[in-house]
Amino acid sequence: MNNLKARVAKWDNAKAILIFLVVFGHAITPFISEGEVIRSVFLWITAFHMPLFMFLTGLFSKSFVNAPKFNYMKIASYVLLYFFMKLTVYLTLGIVRSWGHFRWTSEGGVPWYIFVTAVFMTLTYLIKRFNHKKVLVVAFVLALAVGFIKEIGDTFMLSRIFVYYPYFFLGYMLDRDKLLSFTSKISVRICSLVFLAVFTFAVFYLGDSIFSIRYVLTGNNPYSEFGADWAPFGVLLRIGCYIVSSMVSLSVLSIVPIRKVPVLTKVGSKTLTVYALHRQAQYAFQYTFMVPLMAVLPQNMILPAFFGISLVLTFVLSLKPFDYILYPCTKCEKWLNPVVNWFKK
């Protein structure tokens, strides 16, 4: 029983750390021109936070994928949440900045993760009887091949679907208990700390000389958009990013606390709510009081300021009242089932 509680706390702790990094990374994105340190922090976060998020999403998709009957309501909730995010982000930007074009078939902003998750869960349900190792190999090869096709990008999130699916499927393949046991070994945790220290030093030491690698890490850019210096090595760079991102992700998982941590574990159980609402709040802040604040804030205080603001925002959005905002999407079966039954009759 204690092991079960520890295991659940482990994953919630990991998700809490990741959702904070998502919020923090998005907060500093508009200000990466303010200094090399900010760009290094942004690159450090981008190197692993979404690959690890996708891996954990796959790890916890087993009950859906392995169910004998397809849970279409679950997929419907993700699709509804995707459009809810698109619409509210569009309205927020329109109010505080300017009205742009509402794009139905493409998404380069935060809602992409929700749509791609729905696609991954559906696809994995359909191919779950295939040989898992062969599926992973094919997914990896397709992810490498898609970089040569410049027409595949944000339209229907196709590029990110191909690039991130290996992380998701690997998570689906692995056993949670075995992964927990492996990452809890003292030797693995020590090696993880050493690797993270080396990785962090390398990112900050190399700084701007590797900052353009962010185009490789985001998953929605073809090789031709990697820049003149990197484009000829697109496949090798993507392979290298898969290796580095996987190693960093494993290292982060290894050092995440196993036991329940006050606030941290609770936030980890509310990551969907935080993810769905944080960008709208950030846009509202950014185009109101953040720009004047940046004008008077010393450059060395930008990162601490955004770190603190992101912590507060992550915690506030994890509170229970914000769950109700998403209920029409996350609890869609309560109103969608009667509609479906009406059509059946």
C-alpha positions as CSV (number, residue, x, y, z in Angstrom):
1,M,0.0,0.0,0.0
2,N,2.8,2.4,0.8
3,N,4.5,1.5,-2.4
4,L,1.3,2.3,-4.3
5,K,1.0,5.7,-2.7
6,A,4.7,6.4,-3.3
7,R,4.3,5.5,-7.0
8,V,1.3,7.8,-7.5
9,A,3.1,10.6,-5.7
10,K,6.1,10.1,-7.9
11,W,4.2,10.7,-11.1
12,D,2.2,13.6,-9.7
13,N,5.4,15.2,-8.6
14,A,6.9,14.8,-12.0
15,K,3.9,16.2,-13.7
16,A,3.8,19.2,-11.3
17,I,7.4,20.0,-12.2
18,L,6.8,19.7,-15.9
19,I,3.7,21.9,-15.9
20,F,5.6,24.6,-14.0
21,L,8.3,24.4,-16.7
22,V,5.6,24.7,-19.4
23,V,4.2,27.8,-17.7
24,F,7.7,29.3,-17.0
25,G,8.9,28.5,-20.5
26,H,5.9,30.2,-22.1
27,A,6.3,33.2,-19.7
28,I,9.9,33.9,-20.8
29,T,9.3,33.2,-24.6
30,P,8.4,36.8,-25.5
31,F,11.6,38.1,-23.7
32,I,14.3,35.7,-25.1
33,S,15.9,38.7,-26.8
34,E,16.6,40.2,-23.4
35,G,19.8,38.2,-22.7
36,E,21.8,35.0,-23.3
37,V,20.9,33.6,-19.9
38,I,17.2,33.7,-20.7
39,R,17.8,32.0,-24.0
40,S,19.8,29.3,-22.3
41,V,17.1,28.7,-19.7
42,F,14.5,28.5,-22.5
43,L,16.6,26.0,-24.4
44,W,17.2,23.9,-21.3
45,I,13.5,23.7,-20.7
46,T,12.6,23.0,-24.4
47,A,15.1,20.2,-24.5
48,F,12.9,17.8,-22.5
49,H,9.7,19.2,-21.1
50,M,7.3,18.2,-23.9
51,P,9.0,14.9,-24.8
52,L,8.7,13.9,-21.1
53,F,5.1,15.2,-21.0
54,M,4.3,13.1,-24.0
55,F,6.0,10.1,-22.5
56,L,4.0,10.3,-19.3
57,T,0.8,10.8,-21.3
58,G,1.5,7.5,-23.0
59,L,2.5,5.9,-19.7
60,F,-0.9,6.7,-18.3
61,S,-2.9,5.9,-21.5
62,K,-2.9,2.1,-20.9
63,S,-6.4,2.0,-19.3
64,F,-7.9,3.8,-22.3
65,V,-5.9,2.0,-25.0
66,N,-6.3,-1.5,-23.5
67,A,-10.0,-1.2,-22.8
68,P,-12.1,-3.7,-24.9
69,K,-14.4,-0.9,-26.0
70,F,-13.3,2.4,-27.5
71,N,-14.1,5.3,-25.2
72,Y,-15.2,7.9,-27.7
73,M,-16.3,10.3,-24.9
74,K,-12.7,10.6,-23.7
75,I,-11.6,11.6,-27.2
76,A,-14.6,13.9,-27.5
77,S,-13.5,15.7,-24.3
78,Y,-10.0,16.3,-25.7
79,V,-11.3,17.6,-29.0
80,L,-13.7,19.9,-27.2
81,L,-11.0,21.1,-24.9
82,Y,-8.7,21.8,-27.9
83,F,-11.3,24.1,-29.5
84,F,-12.1,25.7,-26.1
85,M,-8.4,26.6,-25.8
86,K,-8.2,27.8,-29.4
87,L,-11.2,30.0,-28.9
88,T,-10.3,31.4,-25.6
89,V,-6.7,32.1,-26.6
90,Y,-8.0,33.8,-29.8
91,L,-10.4,36.0,-27.8
92,T,-7.8,36.9,-25.2
93,L,-5.3,38.0,-27.8
94,G,-8.1,39.9,-29.7
95,I,-9.0,41.8,-26.5
96,V,-5.6,42.7,-25.2
97,R,-3.6,43.0,-28.5
98,S,-5.3,42.6,-31.9
99,W,-7.7,40.4,-33.7
100,G,-5.9,37.9,-35.9
101,H,-7.1,35.0,-38.1
102,F,-8.8,32.1,-36.5
103,R,-7.2,29.0,-38.0
104,W,-9.3,25.9,-37.9
105,T,-6.9,23.5,-39.4
106,S,-3.6,24.5,-37.9
107,E,-2.2,25.3,-34.5
108,G,1.3,26.4,-33.5
109,G,0.4,27.5,-30.0
110,V,-0.3,25.6,-26.8
111,P,-3.6,23.8,-27.8
112,W,-1.6,21.5,-30.1
113,Y,-0.8,19.1,-27.2
114,I,-4.5,18.4,-26.5
115,F,-5.3,17.6,-30.1
116,V,-2.2,15.5,-30.6
117,T,-3.0,13.6,-27.4
118,A,-6.4,12.7,-28.8
119,V,-4.8,11.5,-32.0
120,F,-2.2,9.4,-30.2
121,M,-4.7,7.7,-28.0
122,T,-7.0,6.9,-30.9
123,L,-4.1,5.7,-33.1
124,T,-2.6,3.5,-30.3
125,Y,-6.0,2.0,-29.6
126,L,-6.3,1.0,-33.3
127,I,-2.8,-0.5,-33.6
128,K,-2.4,-2.0,-30.1
129,R,-2.4,-5.6,-31.4
130,F,0.6,-5.0,-33.6
131,N,4.1,-5.8,-32.5
132,H,5.0,-2.9,-30.1
133,K,8.7,-2.9,-30.9
134,K,8.1,-2.8,-34.6
135,V,5.5,0.0,-34.2
136,L,8.1,2.0,-32.3
137,V,10.7,1.5,-35.0
138,V,8.3,2.5,-37.7
139,A,7.2,5.6,-35.7
140,F,10.8,6.6,-35.2
141,V,11.7,6.2,-38.9
142,L,8.6,8.2,-40.0
143,A,9.6,10.9,-37.5
144,L,13.0,11.2,-39.2
145,A,11.5,11.1,-42.7
146,V,8.9,13.8,-42.1
147,G,11.6,16.4,-41.7
148,F,12.3,16.2,-45.4
149,I,8.8,17.3,-46.3
150,K,8.6,21.0,-45.8
151,E,4.8,21.1,-46.6
152,I,4.2,19.2,-43.3
153,G,4.1,21.6,-40.5
154,D,1.4,23.0,-38.2
155,T,-1.5,22.0,-40.4
156,F,-3.5,19.5,-38.4
157,M,-0.4,19.4,-36.2
158,L,1.0,16.7,-38.6
159,S,4.7,17.4,-37.9
160,R,4.3,17.2,-34.1
161,I,2.2,14.1,-34.5
162,F,5.0,12.3,-36.3
163,V,7.8,13.7,-34.2
164,Y,6.3,13.2,-30.7
165,Y,4.5,9.8,-31.3
166,P,7.7,7.8,-30.5
167,Y,7.7,9.3,-27.0
168,F,4.1,8.6,-26.4
169,F,4.2,5.0,-27.7
170,L,7.4,4.3,-25.7
171,G,5.5,5.5,-22.6
172,Y,2.6,3.2,-23.5
173,M,4.9,0.2,-23.9
174,L,6.7,0.5,-20.6
175,D,5.5,-0.9,-17.3
176,R,5.1,1.8,-14.6
177,D,6.2,-0.4,-11.8
178,K,9.4,-1.5,-13.5
179,L,10.1,2.1,-14.5
180,L,9.6,3.3,-10.9
181,S,11.9,0.5,-9.6
182,F,14.6,1.4,-12.1
183,T,14.5,5.2,-11.5
184,S,14.6,4.6,-7.8
185,K,17.9,2.8,-7.8
186,I,20.6,4.8,-6.0
187,S,23.1,4.2,-8.8
188,V,20.6,5.5,-11.4
189,R,19.8,8.6,-9.4
190,I,23.5,9.4,-8.9
191,C,24.2,9.0,-12.6
192,S,21.2,11.2,-13.3
193,L,22.4,14.0,-11.1
194,V,25.8,13.9,-12.8
195,F,24.3,13.8,-16.3
196,L,22.0,16.7,-15.5
197,A,24.8,18.7,-14.1
198,V,26.9,18.1,-17.3
199,F,23.9,18.8,-19.5
200,T,23.1,22.1,-17.7
201,F,26.7,23.2,-17.9
202,A,26.9,22.5,-21.6
203,V,23.7,24.4,-22.4
204,F,24.7,27.5,-20.5
205,Y,28.4,27.3,-21.6
206,L,27.6,27.0,-25.3
207,G,24.8,29.5,-24.9
208,D,23.8,31.3,-28.1
209,S,26.0,29.1,-30.3
210,I,23.4,26.3,-30.0
211,F,20.3,28.3,-29.4
212,S,19.0,27.7,-33.0
213,I,18.7,24.0,-32.1
214,R,15.3,25.0,-30.6
215,Y,13.9,24.6,-34.1
216,V,14.8,21.0,-33.9
217,L,13.3,20.5,-30.4
218,T,9.9,22.0,-31.1
219,G,8.9,19.3,-33.5
220,N,7.0,21.4,-36.0
221,N,9.8,22.5,-38.3
222,P,11.2,20.7,-41.4
223,Y,14.9,20.3,-41.7
224,S,15.0,23.1,-44.3
225,E,14.0,25.6,-41.5
226,F,16.8,24.6,-39.1
227,G,19.0,27.4,-40.5
228,A,21.9,27.4,-43.0
229,D,24.3,25.9,-40.4
230,W,22.1,23.1,-39.2
231,A,19.8,22.2,-42.2
232,P,22.3,19.8,-43.9
233,F,22.5,17.7,-40.7
234,G,18.7,17.6,-40.0
235,V,18.4,13.8,-39.6
236,L,21.5,13.6,-37.4
237,L,20.2,16.5,-35.3
238,R,16.8,14.9,-34.8
239,I,18.4,11.6,-33.8
240,G,20.7,13.5,-31.4
241,C,17.8,15.4,-29.9
242,Y,15.8,12.1,-29.4
243,I,18.8,10.7,-27.6
244,V,19.5,13.8,-25.5
245,S,15.9,14.5,-24.7
246,S,15.4,10.8,-23.6
247,M,18.4,10.9,-21.4
248,V,17.5,14.2,-19.8
249,S,13.9,13.0,-19.3
250,L,15.0,9.8,-17.6
251,S,17.4,11.7,-15.4
252,V,14.7,14.2,-14.4
253,L,12.3,11.3,-13.6
254,S,15.0,9.6,-11.5
255,I,15.5,12.6,-9.2
256,V,11.8,13.5,-8.7
257,P,10.8,12.8,-5.1
258,I,9.1,9.5,-4.6
259,R,7.1,10.5,-1.6
260,K,4.2,12.9,-1.4
261,V,5.3,16.5,-1.3
262,P,2.8,19.1,0.0
263,V,1.4,21.4,-2.7
264,L,3.7,19.8,-5.4
265,T,1.9,16.5,-5.5
266,K,-1.5,18.2,-5.4
267,V,-0.6,20.5,-8.4
268,G,0.6,17.4,-10.3
269,S,-3.0,16.0,-10.2
270,K,-4.3,19.2,-11.9
271,T,-1.9,19.6,-14.8
272,L,-4.6,19.5,-17.5
273,T,-6.4,22.5,-15.9
274,V,-3.2,24.5,-15.6
275,Y,-2.2,23.7,-19.2
276,A,-5.6,24.6,-20.6
277,L,-5.8,28.0,-18.9
278,H,-2.3,29.3,-18.3
279,R,-1.7,30.8,-21.8
280,Q,-4.8,33.0,-21.7
281,A,-3.7,34.4,-18.3
282,Q,-0.2,35.0,-19.5
283,Y,-1.4,36.9,-22.6
284,A,-3.6,39.0,-20.5
285,F,-0.7,39.8,-18.1
286,Q,1.8,40.3,-20.9
287,Y,-0.1,42.9,-22.8
288,T,-1.3,44.8,-19.8
289,F,1.1,45.3,-16.9
290,M,4.1,43.1,-17.9
291,V,5.4,45.3,-20.7
292,P,5.5,48.4,-18.4
293,L,7.1,46.3,-15.7
294,M,9.8,45.0,-18.1
295,A,10.7,48.6,-18.9
296,V,11.7,49.4,-15.3
297,L,12.9,45.9,-14.2
298,P,16.7,45.4,-14.1
299,Q,17.8,42.7,-16.6
300,N,19.1,40.5,-13.8
301,M,15.7,40.4,-12.2
302,I,13.7,39.3,-15.2
303,L,14.2,35.6,-14.7
304,P,13.5,35.7,-10.9
305,A,10.4,37.8,-11.5
306,F,9.0,35.4,-14.1
307,F,10.0,32.4,-12.0
308,G,7.9,33.7,-9.1
309,I,5.0,34.8,-11.3
310,S,5.0,31.4,-12.9
311,L,5.0,29.6,-9.6
312,V,2.0,31.6,-8.4
313,L,0.1,31.2,-11.6
314,T,0.7,27.4,-11.7
315,F,-0.5,27.1,-8.1
316,V,-3.6,29.3,-8.5
317,L,-4.8,27.6,-11.7
318,S,-4.5,24.2,-9.9
319,L,-7.1,25.2,-7.4
320,K,-10.5,23.5,-7.5
321,P,-12.7,26.4,-8.8
322,F,-10.8,26.5,-12.1
323,D,-11.8,22.8,-12.8
324,Y,-15.4,24.0,-13.2
325,I,-14.4,26.2,-16.2
326,L,-13.4,23.1,-18.1
327,Y,-16.3,20.9,-17.0
328,P,-18.3,21.3,-20.3
329,C,-15.3,19.7,-22.0
330,T,-13.9,17.3,-19.4
331,K,-17.3,16.1,-18.3
332,C,-18.9,16.3,-21.7
333,E,-20.6,12.9,-21.3
334,K,-23.1,14.5,-19.0
335,W,-24.6,16.6,-21.8
336,L,-23.3,14.7,-24.9
337,N,-24.7,11.3,-23.9
338,P,-28.4,12.5,-24.0
339,V,-27.7,14.0,-27.5
340,V,-26.2,10.7,-28.7
341,N,-29.1,8.7,-27.2
342,W,-31.6,11.0,-28.8
343,F,-30.1,10.3,-32.2
344,K,-30.0,6.6,-31.6
345,K,-33.7,6.6,-30.8
